[in-house]
């Protein structure tokens, strides 16, 4: 059995993670997308939410899943 990557494609979630990191770091270049607290840089909450929302939609489309609420079943 091969232990290398030459015969494998990355798992979809790893592709999304890689893309998210690239977008995160690209956005981090802009001071408007960050805040600084006691010398530590943080991504702005609004920008972080936008990043997460983009990948939520991308994952939903890729896996054909929905964000519809799931009805609770009655417990007898």
Secondary structure, DSSP 8 states (H G I E B T S, - for coil): ---SSTT----HHHHHHHHHHHHHHHHHTSGGGEEEETTEEEE-HHHHHHHHHHHHHHHHHHHT------------
